[in-house]
Structures are given as structure tokens and as C-alpha cells.
């Protein structure tokens, strides 16, 4: 079952897309916190 999931390109595509979305969210969160910390 798990080996079948690892061989499925759809799973890798969705994991890649999910990791890109999480990375972009983390990047914008970092930018937001970095930019607002100088205003205090």
C-alpha cells in the first residue's frame, strides 16, 4: 500500500504543490514579522 503510494506520480505532484504552498506561506509570514518588528 505504502510502496504503491510512493510510486504514484500524482502523490509526488500533490506533495510538491503542498510543500510549495507551505513554503510560500512561511516566507510571507517571515517577511511580515520581519517588516513589522522594525516599526515597534
Rosetta blueprint (number, residue, H / E / L):
1 X L
2 X H
3 X H
4 X H
5 X H
6 X H
7 X L
8 X L
9 X H
10 X H
11 X H
12 X H
13 X H
14 X H
15 X H
16 X H
17 X H
18 X H
19 X H
20 X H
21 X H
22 X H
23 X H
24 X H
25 X H
26 X H
27 X H
28 X H
29 X H
30 X H
31 X H
32 X H
33 X H
34 X H
35 X H
36 X H
37 X L
38 X L
39 X L
40 X L
